[in-house]
């Protein structure tokens, strides 16, 4: 009779052990799935935020490109200095940077003062603009700052 009692105790412990192992395994699998799902959603949200502001960054890049190209056409010669070129771009850039199209779409854009640098190199002229822009996305309620813009023009 003592042997049957020991066998039944062992069976109960085995069943309890299997239940505990299964519970731990299920919790582990669920937590891994949940972490993966959360991580995927965070990646999607980050891509959406970048996608939302990309047209604004492209717009500023294009303005800098157009204005600096016009400045080079009008004012660049062998006596031009980097400071002169940067000053000409600084004078003209604000006329190009009209964010009303994006504001109509619901974006709230806070602009700060721009600083423009020109660099005359052997084969190109580079214009770098520090222009802090804080973009409030109306959909995601996120704020994103972009501030560095760069264009190069080849010279012959």
Buried (B, 14 or more C-beta within 10 A) or exposed (E): EEEEEEEEEEEEEEEEEEEEEEEEEEEEEEEEEEEEEEEEEEEEEEEEBEEBBEEBBEBBBEBBBBBBBBBBEEEBEEEBEBEBBBBBBBEBBEEBBEBEEBEEEEBEBEEEEBEBBBEBEEEEBBBBBEBBBBBBBEEEEBEBEBBEBEBBBEEE
